[in-house]
């Protein structure tokens, strides 16, 4: 059956018949023309600009879980969580960001039976254009444009997901999907789980290692009819977080493959487990790159890098040291932990930006950016947005 997207942020649920799923699956073809953006880039908000010397790398306060997309037209889009909701900002350069665009893309659901009534966080966004999309993208294409946004997100009925930048391991959370044709009005897509989620855990999947959550879905389109979802969960056997992977032909129905990456050995920066794995295809090397949160033995959070030739197996760390650590200065905005990484490959084959969430000593989350220009990608340096 079909449904209508309501004005504002009231995203409605859309249940798909097999034929409807196939119709949506037809949209999941590799883009045959440049992507179009129906969202107008707004003027950057002055109050979001870092001004103090203790703000190196800082881009946006009161925000976390960055999902950044650079569109061919030159605009940048940033989905992030603020409290219990998903918000959206725009930018002309990926450094100066606007105030939140109205309406909010996604709020917690008001349906009592679903998995996301307390909080939602963005996981990843696929921006897809069909063959009839405009050949010369504009900032506001006509209504006939076939550009579609697929927002994969984490939802929970536990309010602690909204209360803490780094939620506790026992916070139950599941992955969901919402779709929009303009980036502003959204319809939730009901997944196979009885709560509408895309995957289940615990008693709903007794043979799996995921007992508490399947959170932070990051989706890569590998080829025609081959999508991979990376998510993290807590393994009660090892008492550590790990990153798992699932595959799908249509982006809606998923089959688990197993673990992609686990925590490191004793004394390593990620011996306590790994989570929030963001995977992208490296255009220069023809392999897959994963940026992830690593938890040390004391609960500290830093960001590590791993690579794989096929994106499914054989993941190996790029270094035994983190790619980005918390700031050492107590006055810095990200002194208490860095995580939720989002990699963006720039024009140069070895030129990357790493958007991430940092947490201050007061517990406030904010979004920052670091950059790397070396082929080995051993470390990232925090940007100075004012100088850049």
N, C-alpha and C positions, 0 to 999 in steps of 0.2 A: 504494500500500500504506500501511498505517497503522503506528504505533509507539506505545509507551508511554513517557511521561515518567518518568524514574527519580528516586528520592528524592535529595535533596541537590542539588548543582550539576552533576550529570552530565547535561547536556542531550544528547538523542539526535537523530540526523538523521532527518528525515521527508521522503521522496520522494513527490511528488504526481503522480497521474495527471491527465489533463485534467479528469475529473469531480471529483477531489479539489480541484483548483485552483479550479474553479467554486464548490465548496462553501465554501471559505475566502473566495472573492471575495464571497459573499453576506453575509459579516460586515462587509464594507467599505462599509456604507451610512452616511450621516450619522446620528448618534445621534438616536433618536426620543424618548428620555427621558434624565433625568440619568444621568451615568456612575456606576458603582458601583466601590468600591475593596475588593478582598478582602484588602488588607494593613493590619494594625492599626498605627495610629500609636504608636510607642514613645516612652518618655521620652527627652528630649534628653540626650546624654552630656555630662557636665560637662567632661571633658578636651578636648572639641572647641571650647570657648568661647574666643574671643579675650580676652586679659587685658592685654596690653601696649599701650602707647601707639602702638607701631609696627605695630599690627594693624588699621588702619582698613580696613574692607571685608572682612576675613578671616572666613570661616565654617568652613572644614574644611581641616585640614592633610593632607599626604600623599595628595592626590587631584587628579584632573584630568578634563577632558572632561565637564563637568556637563551632564546632561539633566534638567531640572526640570519637573515637572507639578503643577499646582494643581488638585485635584479639587473638584467642587461640594460634597461633604460637609464640606469645610474642611481636609482633610489635604493635605500636600505630600509628593511623592516625588522623590528625587534618585538617579538612576543616575550612576555615575562610574567612572573607571578608577583602580585602585590596583595598581601593578606591572603584571602581565600579565593581570589579571582585571577583570571588571566587578563592582562592588559596588553596594549599595542602602542608602540611609538614608531615614528618615522625619522629618517635622517637623509641629508644629501651626501654624506661622506662616511657614515658609520662611526662618527666621533661625537657629533653634536646632535642630540636627540630631542624630539618634540615632547610636549606634554602628552599624556595618554589620549589616544584617539577615541572619540565617542562613536558608538557605544562600546562598552567592554566586549571583546570577542566571546568570552565564556565566563559564566557564573556557575556556582554550585547548582545542581538540579533541585527542583522542587517536587519531583516525584518520589514518593516514600520508599519505593521498592528498589531503587537503583543504587549504584556503588559510589556515587559522587555527590552526596547531599551536603557534605561539610566543607570540602575544599577541592580546588582543581589547580593543577600546575601544568604549563606547557612542556611537552617532551620534544616534539619535532614538528616541522611543517613541510609538506611537499607542495610545491607550486607547479601545476600541470597545465599545459596548453594543448588543445586538440588541433587537428589539421586545419580547422576553419578559423583559428585565431588570427588576429591582424598580423600582417607580415612586418609592419613597422610599429612596434609597441609605443603607446603613449601613456601618459600618467593616468589618464582616465579613459579607458577604451569604451566603445559603445556597449549597450546591454547585450548585444549578440555575441560578445567575446566569449570564448569557451575556456578562458582561464579559470581554474578551480583550485581552491586551497584545501588541503587535507591537514587538519590539525590533530596530531596524536598527543594525548595528554594523560596525566596521572590524576585519578580521582579517588576520593576517600570519604568515608562516613565518620572519620575520626578527626576532630577539630585540631588535633596536634599537628596535622600536616600543614596547617596554616600558621601555627604558633611558633614553629622553630625552623630556622634555615636548614638545619641538618636534623631531620626527624629521627626519633628513636627507632631501633630495629623492629619493635613490635607494633608499629603503626601499619595497619592494614591498608593497602592501596592496590588499585588495579588500573590497567591501561584502557583508554577509551578513544573514540574517534568522532570528530565533528567536521563537517564539510561546508564550504561557503563558495559562492560564485562571485562575491565582491569583496571578501575579506572583512566584512562588517557584520553581516547577518548570517547566523550559523544554524545548522541542523545537526543534532547528534545522530550518529549511525549506531543502531543497536547491534551489538556483537553477539557471539554465540553463547556467552555465559548468561545465566538466568537473571543477572543484575544488569544486563546490557553491556558489560565489559567485553573486551576482545579476548581476554584470557582469564582463567580461574586458577586458584591456588589451594593448597591444603586439602581438605576432604573432597573438593571438586576436582582435584587432580592428584589422587593418592600416590601414583607411581612417580611423581616429579619430586625434585629436590626443593622446589619453591613452596614453602609452607606458610609464609606470612604475607608476602606481597609480590607483585610483578610491576615494578615502578619505573618511571623515567623512560618511556618508550622512545627510541631513536630509530628511524626507518630509512633504509637505503634502497633505491631502486637499482638492482644489479643488472637486470636485463628484462626483456619482454616476459611478463608473467613470473618474475622472480624477484620478490621483495624480501628484505631481511629486516626484522625488528630486533634491536638490542635493548635489553631491559636488565634491571638488577633485582635480586631477591636475597633473602637471608637463608643460608644453609644451616639448619639446626645440627646437622652431624658435625660440621667443621666449626660451627659457631662464628662464621664469617659471611660477609656479603660476597657475592660473585655476580658477574655479568653473564646472562644467558642470551641465547639467540633463537628466534623462531622464523619460519619462512611462510610465504603466502603467494598465491597467484593473483589475488584480487585486492589485497590490502585490507581485507575485512576478516576473512577466515584464516586463522593461523595455526601452524603445526610447530611444536617445539622441536628443536634440534639438540639442545643440550647446553652445557656451559661453554662460553667463549673464553673467559679469562677469570682466574682466581687470584687470591692474595699471594703475596710473595713469601719468602722464607723468613725465619727468625731474624729480627734486627733490621729488616727492610722497611722502607717508607710506607709500604702497603701490606705489611704482615697481618694487619687487622681486617683486611678484605678490600674489595674494589666495588665501585658502584658508579652510576651516572656515566656509563660509557657512551661517548658520542663518536660515531664512525662516519668517515668520509672517504671517498676514493681519491687517492693522490694522482693527479693528472700527470705529473712528471715521472713518477716511478711506476705507475700502473699497478699499484697495490693499495691496500686499505690501511688507513691510519685511525687509531682510536685514542682519544684523550679521555681520561677517566679520573675519578676521585680515588685516592689511595688513603686508607686509614692506617696509621701507625699503631704501635702497641699501647700508646697512651691516649688514643682517641683523636690525635691530631689529624687534620685533613689537608692534603696537598694534591697536586695534579700530576699524573704520570702519562706517558705515551707508550703505545704498543703498535706493532704492525703485523699484517697478515697478507699473504699473497692472494687468497681467495675470499677473505672476509668471514669465513666460517671456522676454519681450524688453523692450528699452527700460530696462534697469536704469541708474539714474543715482545718483551719490553725493549724499548729503544735505549734505556739506560737504567742502571741500578739506583740512580738519583732522580728526584722529582724534576719535572720540566718547569714547575712553578711552585714556590713555597709561600707560606704566609710571610707577611712583612715582619721584619725584626724590630721595627720601631713601635713602641707601645701606643703612640699617637696615631698610627696609620689606620685607615679605614678597614683594612683586611688583615689585621694582626691575629685574629682568632681562628682563621681557617680560610682556605680557598677551594672552590669546587664547582660543580655544575658546568663543566667546560663545554664550549661550542667552538669548533674549528671552522675557519673560513679561509679557503685558499684564494690568494689574490692573483693579479695578472702574471707576476713572475712565477715560474714553476716551483721555486723554493721560498716564496714569500707568503707567509701565513699570518693570520690574526687569530688570537685566542681570546674569545670573550668568556668571562667567568663570573661567578658570584663570590664575593668576599664578605667576611663577617668581622665586625669590629668588636672591641672589648665590651661594648654595651649590648652586644647581641644583634645589632642592626645589620641587615643584609643590604648589599649594594652590588651593582654590576660594573665591572672594569674590563680593560683590554690590555693584552700584552702582544708582542710581535716577535717574529723570528725571521731571519733572512739567510740562515745557513742551511746547507744541504743536509747536514746530520741531524738538525732539529734537536740538539741536546737540551736547550733551555730557551725560555721566552723572557723577554725584557718588558717590563711595564712601560706603557706608552706615557708620554706627556702630552695630553690632548691639546693643551694650549699651544705648545710648540708645533705639533703636527698639523 
